[in-house]
Amino acid sequence: MKLSALGRIALATGIAALATATLPASPAAAAPVKRKMLPVLVEFSDASFQFPDKVKASTPDTYFGAKSDSAASYLSELSRGQYTLVPAVPEQFLGPIKLDLSAAGCPQGKINQLTREELTKRGLVAGKDYESLSIVFPAQKTNCPWAGLATLPGPTTWINLYGTASGIDVVGHELGHNLGFGHQGRVKCTGGNLGACTSGGASHTTIMAGGYRPAGFSAPEMIRAGWLNGGASLKVTKSGVYTLRSLHGKGSGVRALDIALGGDRLVIEYRHAAGNFDAKLEGVHAYRVPKGSYGASSLIDTTTADKTATNNEPPNADAITKLTDRASKLSVAVVSSGGGQATVKVALNGDSLAAIDAAPSKSPSPSPTPSATPTPTPTPSASASTGTEAETYGSEPVSELGSAELTAAGGRSTTLPLAAAGGAVLLAAGVGVLLLKRRRRRA
């Protein structure tokens, strides 16, 4: 798939993005969270669900079901119980609620506004009675160019429902945006030279970038969420040999190395089949984190092959063996990988990899996951003028707006008019990315 320059930066295989919120520079260690989720089914004055009973029957399972592909189960397993979605109301959802609004023109701002007004009429207060709102509506007449939309970060998702049930590939992806994760990219660094990299599409190692449900989230995203705490994320401050456990495996141990790379960070993870994740991923992977924005990281690809969720490349096709960065006087080499753990050499300050003892340090001192004041959840707004992101299937970029300013790290602030949102919405390119895509339905 040929991607434009902006497409390579936004890295949205099968996804269209309208992202404007700044991703926090420092992750916060997370205390266990139970977040009250309220799915609301809404219909329009000129459009209703074709099979409302089936939609009502599927909604509780989609969000709170016991199976591993419900949103609650998915996030709980990924976070090792640190993040749980719970129903905001005993019925587990509300609706369908009929809005005094035409479906035409994909009016997501008005859908949000009128839905919240209806909830207020029912005595439900945002932030108290519910913390996350997922608005599900029939797609037949909206012509929305996406299957899902989300504030990034924030409390709201929109699900443009084509059938009788959405799935975790859409709902989980959008909830990832609510957590502050952007579309994860891929940079090609031939031979492992970090000083000579080019943009190269989407990572495919996370549900946020074409990896779908089995990929879960990547290590930088887990750090961003605060789910790799208690020594699971190790800040490397001296040369040595380090042992990594599989990112989604059970038990304790170091699951990510977090290394200074100039003004950026380098995150190293080990992927191996564990639980419901990574059946098609194996090996040590590396990510560049721009200016400490862990939700805006990019996979570092040193190979010619590209592993995706749907091709026949081997699970370790994108795994690294060696990285070097002369500017930062940094070298990384994989000593061994497989069977649930990996051993990695890290040489800092120009140290020689060859001079480092191949045996792992007996007791590396993990630095605690950096603490920061959590970014406050935006106050629920009557409109959708905050940062939003949209997902489609099999899509291609059709237009770019100010791509020179739209970088993963954020370029200079450029205010862009956005007509596609169905109103006079202004997005600041300096604090996000903007990518418009055309939907192409699956055959």
Salt bridges, closest charged atoms under 4 A:
GLU43 OE1 - LYS98 NZ 3.74
ASP53 OD1 - LYS56 NZ 3.80
GLU118 OE2 - LYS121 NZ 3.42
GLU118 OE1 - ARG122 NH1 2.94
ASP258 OD1 - ARG265 NE 2.92
ASP264 OD2 - ARG288 NE 2.97
GLU269 OE2 - ARG271 NH1 2.80
ASP278 OD2 - ARG271 NE 2.78
GLU282 OE1 - HIS272 ND1 2.69
ASP301 OD2 - ARG186 NH1 2.78
ASP301 OD2 - LYS188 NZ 2.91
ASP306 OD1 - ARG186 NH1 3.39
ASP306 OD1 - LYS188 NZ 2.45
ASP318 OD2 - ARG186 NH1 3.05
GLU389 OE2 - HIS173 NE2 3.35
GLU389 OE1 - HIS177 NE2 3.08
GLU389 OE2 - HIS183 NE2 2.58
GLU391 OE1 - HIS173 ND1 3.54
GLU405 OE2 - ARG412 NH2 2.54
